């Protein structure tokens, strides 16, 4: 069976204005169907940051995604209901900023940059951007391997 990296980048956002939500959704559904590429796991730091920032238990959200396999719109409605019917704009800004500006510690950062073939001293430091570049590398590897 073919496996795939998540279909959405970390920076993608749906109608609720929250980054990473489409990626969390796609990772969980691919995982539930046994089609998530190796090295990707639901329940990552960004998944937890997103759900916890909304006051939603991250494991409850993952369980919902992997058992119900909702459409993306249905997942957003589920999140909205669990968040009390609305998303606080300040909470959304904080979640988005935390996810988009997160940087790994120096050792992990350098290792990730090396795995991606980035030159020493690369200005790409954001974990979100590195994840997005990694998706492209993984997509290419999977495609070429077939």
C-alpha positions as CSV (number, residue, x, y, z in Angstrom):
1,X,0.0,0.0,0.0
2,X,1.3,3.5,-0.9
3,X,2.0,5.8,2.0
4,X,2.0,9.6,1.8
5,X,3.2,12.6,3.8
6,X,0.4,14.8,5.1
7,X,-1.4,16.6,2.3
8,X,-1.4,20.0,4.0
9,X,1.6,22.1,5.2
10,X,1.9,23.3,8.7
11,X,1.0,26.9,7.6
12,X,-2.3,25.8,6.0
13,X,-5.4,27.1,7.7
14,X,-9.1,26.4,7.2
15,X,-12.1,28.6,7.8
16,X,-11.4,28.9,11.6
17,X,-8.1,30.8,10.9
18,X,-5.9,28.3,12.7
19,X,-2.7,27.0,11.2
20,X,-1.9,23.3,11.2
21,X,-5.5,22.2,11.5
22,X,-5.7,20.8,8.0
23,X,-2.4,19.1,8.5
24,X,-3.5,17.5,11.8
25,X,-6.6,16.3,10.1
26,X,-4.8,14.8,7.1
27,X,-2.1,13.1,9.3
28,X,-4.7,11.5,11.5
29,X,-6.9,10.2,8.6
30,X,-3.8,8.8,6.7
31,X,-2.6,7.2,9.9
32,X,-6.1,5.6,10.6
33,X,-6.0,4.1,7.1
34,X,-2.4,2.9,7.4
35,X,-1.3,5.3,4.7
36,X,0.8,7.8,6.6
37,X,4.4,7.8,5.6
38,X,7.0,6.6,8.0
39,X,8.3,9.2,10.4
40,X,5.0,11.1,10.7
41,X,2.9,10.6,13.8
42,X,-0.4,12.0,15.0
43,X,-0.1,13.7,18.4
44,X,3.0,15.8,17.7
45,X,3.9,19.0,19.5
46,X,1.9,21.1,17.0
47,X,-1.2,18.9,17.3
48,X,-1.0,19.3,21.1
49,X,-0.4,23.0,20.9
50,X,-3.3,23.6,18.6
51,X,-5.9,21.6,20.5
52,X,-4.7,22.6,24.0
53,X,-4.8,26.2,23.0
54,X,-8.4,25.8,22.2
55,X,-9.2,24.0,25.5
56,X,-9.7,20.7,23.7
57,X,-8.0,17.5,24.9
58,X,-5.6,16.6,22.1
59,X,-6.1,12.8,22.5
60,X,-9.9,13.3,22.3
61,X,-9.4,15.1,19.0
62,X,-7.1,12.4,17.6
63,X,-9.5,9.7,18.7
64,X,-12.4,11.5,17.0
65,X,-10.4,11.9,13.8
66,X,-9.2,8.3,13.7
67,X,-12.5,6.7,14.5
68,X,-15.0,8.9,12.7
69,X,-12.8,9.9,9.7
70,X,-14.7,13.2,9.3
71,X,-14.5,15.5,6.3
72,X,-12.4,18.5,7.0
73,X,-15.4,20.8,7.3
74,X,-17.0,18.3,9.8
75,X,-13.8,18.3,11.8
76,X,-13.8,22.1,12.0
77,X,-17.5,22.0,13.2
78,X,-16.5,19.5,15.8
79,X,-13.6,21.7,17.0
80,X,-15.9,24.7,17.1
81,X,-18.5,22.9,19.2
82,X,-15.8,21.7,21.6
83,X,-14.4,25.2,21.8
84,X,-17.7,26.6,23.0
85,X,-19.1,27.7,19.7
86,X,-16.4,30.3,18.8
87,X,-12.7,30.7,18.6
88,X,-11.2,33.5,20.6
89,X,-9.2,35.7,18.2
90,X,-6.4,36.3,20.7
91,X,-6.2,32.5,21.4
92,X,-6.0,31.9,17.6
93,X,-3.2,34.5,17.2
94,X,-1.3,32.9,20.0
95,X,-1.7,29.4,18.7
96,X,-0.7,30.4,15.2
97,X,2.3,32.4,16.4
98,X,3.5,29.5,18.7
99,X,3.3,27.0,15.8
100,X,4.8,29.2,13.1
101,X,7.7,30.6,15.2
102,X,8.7,27.4,17.0
103,X,12.4,26.5,16.7
104,X,14.1,23.3,17.7
105,X,17.0,23.3,20.1
106,X,20.3,23.8,18.3
107,X,21.3,20.1,18.0
108,X,17.9,19.0,16.7
109,X,17.8,22.0,14.4
110,X,21.1,21.3,12.8
111,X,20.3,17.6,12.4
112,X,17.0,18.4,10.7
113,X,18.7,20.9,8.4
114,X,21.4,18.3,7.5
115,X,18.7,15.6,6.8
116,X,17.1,18.0,4.4
117,X,20.5,18.8,2.7
118,X,20.4,22.5,3.8
119,X,23.8,24.2,3.9
120,X,25.5,25.0,7.2
121,X,24.2,28.3,8.4
122,X,20.9,28.0,6.6
123,X,18.5,30.7,7.5
124,X,15.6,28.2,7.6
125,X,15.1,27.7,11.3
126,X,11.3,27.5,11.8
127,X,10.2,24.0,12.7
128,X,7.1,24.6,10.6
129,X,9.1,25.6,7.5
130,X,11.5,22.6,8.0
131,X,8.5,20.3,8.3
132,X,7.1,21.7,5.0
133,X,10.4,21.2,3.3
134,X,10.6,17.7,4.7
135,X,7.1,16.9,3.2
136,X,8.5,17.8,-0.2
137,X,11.5,15.6,0.3
138,X,9.4,12.7,1.5
139,X,6.9,13.1,-1.3
140,X,9.7,13.0,-3.9
141,X,11.3,9.9,-2.2
142,X,8.0,8.0,-2.2
143,X,7.2,9.0,-5.8
144,X,10.7,8.0,-7.1
145,X,10.6,4.7,-5.2
146,X,7.7,3.4,-7.2
